């Protein structure tokens, strides 16, 4: 891992050296102003450009190697790649089960009978009075068990 850091620093220094070679003829005054580039200026500039490009490629390669090492060690979680979302399948309409009115009446008959009995006999707590706020209903009592 240390070798990769050293390589990254060396590549970054190469980028800086290349950039210096590119601007040195202009910064040091060896290239006359408003004149064509001399052979020395062209040589330094394009050599610096080459060194900077090679250093940049090296720095990128070392940074990617460091990242890969960190992923292998489990210190970095790679982001999942954004894939194109798969088209969702069209939902197939499921026909509703056909229940006859006779089946429905037989299912609801016990409920209707219990409600009718409750209303006629006043089987509510409190002797048939309406439930007051703060008193629990049977549903609430059943849920709290």
C-alpha positions in Angstrom: 0.0 0.0 0.0 2.9 2.4 0.8 4.4 1.7 -2.6 1.1 2.9 -4.2 1.2 6.1 -2.2 4.8 6.7 -3.1 4.0 6.1 -6.8 1.0 8.5 -6.6 3.2 11.3 -5.1 6.0 10.6 -7.7 3.4 10.8 -10.5 2.0 14.1 -9.1 5.5 15.5 -8.9 6.1 14.5 -12.5 2.9 16.4 -13.5 4.2 19.5 -11.7 7.7 19.1 -13.3 6.1 18.8 -16.7 4.0 21.9 -16.1 7.1 23.8 -15.0 8.9 22.7 -18.2 6.0 24.0 -20.2 5.9 27.5 -18.6 9.7 27.9 -17.8 10.7 29.5 -21.1 8.0 32.2 -20.6 8.5 32.7 -16.9 12.3 32.9 -17.0 12.3 35.2 -20.1 14.3 32.8 -22.4 11.5 33.1 -25.0 11.4 36.7 -26.5 8.0 38.3 -26.3 6.0 38.7 -29.6 8.4 36.4 -31.4 8.1 32.9 -32.9 9.0 30.1 -30.5 12.6 29.3 -30.6 13.8 25.7 -30.9 14.7 25.6 -27.2 11.2 26.8 -26.2 9.5 24.2 -28.4 11.7 21.5 -27.1 11.0 22.4 -23.4 7.3 23.0 -23.9 6.6 19.7 -25.7 8.9 17.7 -23.4 7.0 19.2 -20.4 3.7 18.4 -22.1 4.8 14.7 -22.5 6.1 14.5 -18.9 2.9 16.1 -17.6 0.6 13.7 -19.6 2.6 10.6 -18.5 2.6 11.8 -14.9 -1.2 12.4 -15.0 -1.8 8.9 -16.4 0.5 7.5 -13.7 -1.3 9.4 -11.0 -4.7 8.2 -12.2 -3.4 4.6 -12.4 -2.0 4.7 -8.8 -5.1 6.3 -7.4 -7.3 3.6 -9.0 -4.9 1.0 -7.6 -5.3 2.5 -4.1 -9.0 2.5 -4.4 -9.1 -1.1 -5.5 -6.9 -2.0 -2.5 -9.3 -0.2 -0.1 -12.2 -2.0 -1.6 -10.5 -5.4 -1.2 -9.8 -4.6 2.4 -13.4 -3.6 3.0 -12.6 0.0 4.0 -14.5 1.5 1.0 -17.9 0.4 -0.3 -18.2 0.8 -4.1 -21.2 2.5 -5.4 -23.6 0.3 -7.3 -23.6 1.2 -10.9 -26.7 2.8 -12.3 -28.2 0.3 -14.6 -31.1 1.0 -16.8 -34.2 0.2 -14.9 -35.8 -3.0 -16.0 -39.3 -2.4 -17.4 -41.8 -3.6 -14.9 -44.1 -6.3 -16.3 -47.6 -5.3 -17.0 -49.9 -6.5 -14.2 -52.3 -9.1 -15.4 -55.8 -8.2 -14.3 -57.1 -10.9 -12.0 -60.8 -11.3 -12.3 -62.5 -10.8 -8.9 -64.1 -13.9 -7.5 -67.8 -14.0 -8.3 -69.8 -14.3 -5.1 -73.4 -14.8 -5.3 -75.8 -12.7 -3.3 -76.9 -15.9 -1.4 -73.3 -16.5 -0.3 -72.9 -12.9 0.8 -76.2 -13.0 2.7 -75.1 -16.2 4.5 -71.8 -14.6 5.5 -73.4 -11.4 6.8 -76.4 -13.0 8.5 -74.6 -13.6 11.9 -73.3 -10.1 11.9 -76.7 -8.5 11.2 -78.3 -10.8 13.8 -75.8 -9.7 16.5 -76.3 -6.1 15.7 -80.0 -6.4 15.8 -79.8 -8.2 19.2 -77.4 -5.6 20.6 -79.7 -2.7 19.6 -82.9 -4.3 20.8 -81.6 -5.4 24.3 -79.4 -2.5 25.0 -76.4 -4.7 25.8 -74.0 -1.8 25.9 -72.1 -1.0 29.1 -74.1 1.6 31.0 -77.5 0.1 30.4 -78.2 0.9 26.7 -76.8 4.4 26.8 -74.5 5.7 24.1 -70.8 5.2 24.7 -69.2 8.2 26.3 -65.8 9.6 25.4 -63.0 7.9 27.3 -64.8 4.6 27.6 -63.2 1.8 25.7 -65.1 -0.1 23.1 -65.0 -3.9 22.8 -62.7 -3.6 19.8 -60.2 -1.5 21.9 -60.4 -4.1 24.8 -59.7 -6.9 22.4 -56.7 -5.1 20.9 -55.2 -4.4 24.3 -55.2 -8.1 25.4 
